Amino acid sequence: MIEEIVQYFSDMPTLHRTLILVGGLSFFSLMESAIPLFALNYGRGKHAAINIFFTLTTIIVNFSMAFILLKASDWVTANEYGLLHIITLPLWAKLIVGLLLMDLIAAWFIHWIEHRVPWMWKFHIIHHSDQHVDTTTANRHHPGESVFRFVFTTLSVILIGAPIWLIFVYQTMSVVLTQFNHANITMPAKLDLFISYVFCTPNMHRVHHHYRQPYSDTNYGNIFSFWDRMFGTYALVDNTQLKYGVDTYMGVPESNDLWTMLKIPFQKYRPTPTYDVDEKLKS
């Protein structure tokens, strides 16, 4: 079974990757229509168009630099460089360990850094400025952010010694899980909690999109939930109390106008406002 997975992802057709992206968006959009958490009264068509624009820019950035990722993977494989080449593991263990570490470095760690480095945060704001989080929000990233996320993906490939099949498995799981955990869907609380012991779920990740700190500085995970629990950034909150967006950019143009959003990273940094009362949401 593992050998078949490796073989498939070693030669994964581009068409299949496209179908997974489009199919996931379509599937979770249908689920949002059937079992929404928040009412669908925000003009889903225009909202989706904006987020799909940023999805396309992400694809363009990644596609234009894909040869770097390929060369890095070929080099570590040919030279047996990286953790997976230092430690002798069966194939199934290489898959699990590789996925965990790629998720840690290429997703969780860079995400955590983006929230702490002001110039990187200004790029990441575009993702957080969405005031109607749904499955299309998953790939709402400024092209600049896509670049330094790509850099960390390449770094993870080098440190881990990831073969190309592992990269494609990781990217596939990343696409599907991020569409899932951003989806505006209602899930039974116990089911969501059960799944969240391993994977990031909607109830877990949506807390990260609350408009105020400290909640926006929790639940950074993309695929696996282990890292937030391990590093003390996990939070459990009643999602119905959430207010989406980012408190420094709550204006309509800053969350719905493409040109305005593209310019945000190059404008003066806006510090987090001071509040008289600390916010405490129910768990």
HELIX and SHEET records of a PDB file:
HELIX    1   1 ILE A    2  SER A   10  1                                   9    
HELIX    2   2 THR A   14  ALA A   34  1                                  21    
HELIX    3   3 ARG A   44  SER A   64  1                                  21    
HELIX    4   4 ALA A   66  ALA A   78  1                                  13    
HELIX    5   5 LEU A   83  ILE A   86  1                                   4    
HELIX    6   6 LEU A   91  ASP A  103  1                                  13    
HELIX    7   7 LEU A  104  PHE A  109  3                                   6    
HELIX    8   8 ILE A  110  GLU A  114  1                                   5    
HELIX    9   9 PRO A  118  HIS A  128  1                                  11    
HELIX   10  10 THR A  135  ASN A  139  5                                   5    
HELIX   11  11 PRO A  143  ILE A  160  1                                  18    
HELIX   12  12 ILE A  164  HIS A  182  1                                  19    
HELIX   13  13 ALA A  189  SER A  196  1                                   8    
HELIX   14  14 PRO A  202  HIS A  205  1                                   4    
HELIX   15  15 ARG A  206  HIS A  209  5                                   4    
HELIX   16  16 TYR A  215  ASP A  217  5                                   3    
HELIX   17  17 PHE A  226  PHE A  231  1                                   6    
HELIX   18  18 ASN A  239  GLN A  241  5                                   3    
HELIX   19  19 VAL A  252  ASN A  256  1                                   5    
HELIX   20  20 LEU A  258  LYS A  263  1                                   6    
HELIX   21  21 ILE A  264  PHE A  266  5                                   3    
END                                                                             
